[in-house]
Amino acid sequence: MFEIKPFRLLYSVRAKVIDEEYFGFIFHYNGNCLVKKIGQDNCTPFYLRSLSKPIQATLMVDFNLAEYFKFTQEEIALVCASHAGTKAHTDVVCSILNKIGLNETFLLCPPAAPLDLTDYDGVKRPIKHNCSGKHALMLAICKYNNWSLCDYTDILHPLQKLIYKRHLELSGSDSAEISLDGCGAPVFALKINEIANMFFNFFCNDKYDFIVRAIINNPYIFGGNDRLDTEIIALGRKKLFAKVGAGGFVLVYNTEKKEILIVKMSQNNNLPRRIVALNALFELGWIDINPAPKVFCNDLGDFVGNYVCSFSFL
């Protein structure tokens, strides 16, 4: 096992008593150069989880899928998304499936309730899973290549071999540990410097620019209400790309400065990740306002305490 030393990035205080503490790592890269690191990762590999989705989507270029199936910008954004599963999102997934001549029954992601329950009808379905867009793209690649559709999540399937190879090509890594993600597809573990290198190679290659632009131009379809990547993209005013991943990940790319910020929390808790990421972005000057909460209340709305960030980029 790897010895790592996460840093206490955030804590909450109730009546002068520290109530909760949240640990993790922050990395700031300029080009391939590490500018600042908070926490000692000791070259530990971490599973990328949904950070992989834009990298998986690069296979569209290999087969000219966006043009072949006439995918719209919304559809391109959705296949990279960890979406909230509202009707606005599932309609786009249906559109993709219709274009490739398939339907929801071909999706191998598990039936799920949407992350946003606004228009939820109480029925769990695969198309409502936050990874259904990714799975729709996997089916599109298989359909185009006449590969089997019933086992496309198998690590030995030609599709998954290509996805694994692409992660190694862009990251510069010789190999990656493999496990299963929550949606049933393979997931890979890379070191933080390899993740940063992979995304720089993704962002700096013009042939992938249509993916980046589709995401930045469609922040709601890319996530939804209360989704951190949607919030960051909107705050960035067309200059920030953001992607969250389960396990406490968020990666942000500044398209003007060509810099990357990576936050990896030790806990899989959305609120601390949001507070830490937004405070880091605000201190870096990448966003003009910081909407992260600084206080918290009880269920009656009474003031209870404060959130305190214990890191600084200043």
Solvent accessible surface area in square Angstrom, and as a share of the most:
residue,aa,sasa,rsa
1,M,237,1.06
2,F,122,0.51
3,E,123,0.55
4,I,61,0.31
5,K,120,0.51
6,P,46,0.29
7,F,84,0.35
8,R,70,0.25
9,L,0,0.00
10,L,1,0.00
11,Y,37,0.14
12,S,3,0.02
13,V,32,0.18
14,R,109,0.40
15,A,92,0.71
16,K,199,0.84
17,V,99,0.57
18,I,83,0.42
19,D,65,0.34
20,E,83,0.37
21,E,73,0.33
22,Y,23,0.09
23,F,69,0.29
24,G,0,0.00
25,F,3,0.01
26,I,0,0.00
27,F,2,0.01
28,H,15,0.07
29,Y,13,0.05
30,N,73,0.37
31,G,29,0.28
32,N,109,0.56
33,C,83,0.50
34,L,74,0.37
35,V,83,0.47
36,K,73,0.31
37,K,73,0.31
38,I,16,0.08
39,G,10,0.10
40,Q,85,0.38
41,D,10,0.05
42,N,73,0.38
43,C,78,0.47
44,T,13,0.07
45,P,35,0.22
46,F,24,0.10
47,Y,80,0.30
48,L,0,0.00
49,R,74,0.27
50,S,11,0.07
51,L,0,0.00
52,S,3,0.02
53,K,2,0.01
54,P,0,0.00
55,I,0,0.00
56,Q,10,0.04
57,A,0,0.00
58,T,0,0.00
59,L,1,0.00
60,M,1,0.01
61,V,45,0.26
62,D,70,0.36
63,F,39,0.16
64,N,82,0.42
65,L,0,0.00
66,A,21,0.16
67,E,122,0.55
68,Y,133,0.50
69,F,23,0.10
70,K,152,0.65
71,F,17,0.07
72,T,71,0.41
73,Q,82,0.36
74,E,75,0.34
75,E,6,0.03
76,I,11,0.06
77,A,0,0.00
78,L,0,0.00
79,V,1,0.01
80,C,0,0.00
81,A,0,0.00
82,S,4,0.02
83,H,0,0.00
84,A,0,0.00
85,G,4,0.04
86,T,8,0.04
87,K,127,0.54
88,A,46,0.36
89,H,0,0.00
90,T,16,0.09
91,D,68,0.35
92,V,14,0.08
93,V,0,0.00
94,C,50,0.30
95,S,37,0.24
96,I,0,0.00
97,L,3,0.01
98,N,109,0.56
99,K,76,0.32
100,I,5,0.02
101,G,58,0.55
102,L,16,0.08
103,N,79,0.40
104,E,34,0.15
105,T,117,0.68
106,F,72,0.30
107,L,10,0.05
108,L,72,0.36
109,C,3,0.02
110,P,54,0.34
111,P,83,0.52
112,A,20,0.15
113,A,35,0.27
114,P,7,0.04
115,L,93,0.46
116,D,19,0.10
117,L,112,0.56
118,T,114,0.66
119,D,77,0.40
120,Y,63,0.24
121,D,98,0.51
122,G,54,0.51
123,V,83,0.48
124,K,128,0.54
125,R,89,0.33
126,P,29,0.18
127,I,1,0.01
128,K,18,0.08
129,H,19,0.09
130,N,35,0.18
131,C,7,0.04
132,S,0,0.00
133,G,0,0.00
134,K,6,0.03
135,H,0,0.00
136,A,0,0.00
137,L,4,0.02
138,M,3,0.01
139,L,0,0.00
140,A,0,0.00
141,I,2,0.01
142,C,0,0.00
143,K,83,0.35
144,Y,87,0.33
145,N,40,0.21
146,N,139,0.71
147,W,62,0.22
148,S,56,0.36
149,L,38,0.19
150,C,108,0.65
151,D,59,0.31
152,Y,0,0.00
153,T,24,0.14
154,D,67,0.35
155,I,61,0.31
156,L,132,0.66
157,H,7,0.03
158,P,60,0.38
159,L,0,0.00
160,Q,1,0.01
161,K,112,0.47
162,L,54,0.27
163,I,2,0.01
164,Y,52,0.20
165,K,112,0.48
166,R,28,0.10
167,H,0,0.00
168,L,32,0.16
169,E,92,0.41
170,L,19,0.09
171,S,4,0.02
172,G,59,0.57
173,S,14,0.09
174,D,138,0.72
175,S,75,0.48
176,A,14,0.11
177,E,113,0.51
178,I,73,0.37
179,S,48,0.31
180,L,126,0.63
181,D,18,0.09
182,G,57,0.55
183,C,2,0.01
184,G,33,0.32
185,A,0,0.00
186,P,4,0.02
187,V,5,0.03
188,F,1,0.00
189,A,6,0.04
190,L,2,0.01
191,K,76,0.32
192,I,2,0.01
193,N,83,0.43
194,E,29,0.13
195,I,0,0.00
196,A,2,0.01
197,N,40,0.21
198,M,0,0.00
199,F,0,0.00
200,F,10,0.04
201,N,59,0.30
202,F,0,0.00
203,F,23,0.10
204,C,77,0.46
205,N,55,0.28
206,D,129,0.67
207,K,105,0.45
208,Y,7,0.02
209,D,64,0.33
210,F,69,0.29
211,I,0,0.00
212,V,6,0.04
213,R,78,0.28
214,A,0,0.00
215,I,0,0.00
216,I,2,0.01
217,N,61,0.31
218,N,24,0.12
219,P,35,0.22
220,Y,81,0.31
221,I,15,0.07
222,F,0,0.00
223,G,0,0.00
224,G,2,0.02
225,N,82,0.42
226,D,150,0.78
227,R,33,0.12
228,L,12,0.06
229,D,0,0.00
230,T,18,0.11
231,E,42,0.19
232,I,0,0.00
233,I,4,0.02
234,A,63,0.49
235,L,35,0.17
236,G,1,0.01
237,R,176,0.64
238,K,116,0.49
239,K,50,0.21
240,L,0,0.00
241,F,0,0.00
242,A,0,0.00
243,K,0,0.00
244,V,4,0.02
245,G,1,0.01
246,A,36,0.28
247,G,20,0.19
248,G,1,0.01
249,F,0,0.00
250,V,0,0.00
251,L,0,0.00
252,V,1,0.00
253,Y,9,0.03
254,N,1,0.01
255,T,29,0.17
256,E,131,0.59
257,K,105,0.44
258,K,113,0.48
259,E,23,0.10
260,I,0,0.00
261,L,0,0.00
262,I,0,0.00
263,V,0,0.00
264,K,23,0.10
265,M,1,0.01
266,S,60,0.39
267,Q,66,0.29
268,N,106,0.54
269,N,60,0.31
270,N,87,0.45
271,L,73,0.36
272,P,4,0.03
273,R,12,0.04
274,R,64,0.23
275,I,3,0.01
276,V,0,0.00
277,A,0,0.00
278,L,0,0.00
279,N,27,0.14
280,A,0,0.00
281,L,0,0.00
282,F,93,0.39
283,E,49,0.22
284,L,37,0.18
285,G,45,0.44
286,W,2,0.01
287,I,4,0.02
288,D,92,0.48
289,I,109,0.55
290,N,30,0.15
291,P,54,0.34
292,A,5,0.04
293,P,41,0.26
294,K,120,0.51
295,V,70,0.40
296,F,31,0.13
297,C,69,0.42
298,N,65,0.33
299,D,155,0.80
300,L,154,0.77
301,G,55,0.53
302,D,73,0.38
303,F,127,0.53
304,V,31,0.18
305,G,3,0.03
306,N,61,0.31
307,Y,37,0.14
308,V,53,0.30
309,C,40,0.24
310,S,35,0.23
311,F,18,0.07
312,S,49,0.32
313,F,32,0.13
314,L,171,0.85
